[in-house]
Amino acid sequence: MTNAVALPSQRQEDWRYADIGALAKIWPLAPRENIIVPAGGNFTRTIVQEKGGVVQIDLSIGTGATAMLHILNIGGDYGRVEINANLHNGADFTLDCAQIADGEQTLELITHVTHAEGEATSRQMVRNIAGGTANVTYLGRVSVARDAQGTNSAQNVKAMLLSPQATANAKPELEIFADDVQCAHGCAVGELDSAALFYLASRGLGPVMARQMLLQAFLAEALGDDAALIAAAHEKLGALQ
């Protein structure tokens, strides 16, 4: 007798916008990666999802430890990155992510950040771009435990749609049981600024170059100063229709 894990359905909140047909082709998934950052430790990782599939990481950040994830989600018909982060006393967690989808791609970032103990800080910055008939999603839940006083958490999510058929889904969510907290989230979905495009055109830039410059600027905060990440993102932008 086997204990096979059932394929998720879109009735489940974390899989609401998933491409279940594409997921079925790679199911069952490999075991989740479990990362433990010890007390006082420092952890940094860059994740580039460029071939499709599902990346799942459970991250435990010890007392006074720091963890930072830089994520670029760009590849495959279906690409999904899941991060579950558990923060202990005084921990610091930063997640910066850019997702760039085109054609018929479905790309997803799913995060659950738990402030299990007090005085911890978490920051999530997500920038999404979707062209063609692509679907790009961010579902992010921050949970603050009853004893996690002094929590400071922020989610900043923006999406750019390049065609009328493209879709961006965003759901930043807060679940707070403590009293002494600073928690905020912001979400915006829009299109390229026609006034900015006109201004660049008036300075002699062609429409393709003008669009590229605006898209690169839109992603800049989420890409940081990682040269390889920036190069991969700009290459993907250059291929957008």
Secondary structure, DSSP 8 states (H G I E B T S, - for coil): ---------TTSGGGTT--HHHHHHT-S----EEEEE-TT-EEEEEEEE-S-EEEEEEEEE-TT-EEEEEEEE--SSEEEEEEEEEE-TT-EEEEEEEEEE-TT-EEEEEEEEEE-SSS-EEEEEEEEEE-TT-EEEEEEEEEE-TT-TTEEEEEEEEEEE-STT-EEEEEEEEEE--SSEEEEEEEEEE---HHHHHHHHHTT--HHHHHHHHHHHHHHHHHTT-HHHHHHHHHHHHH--
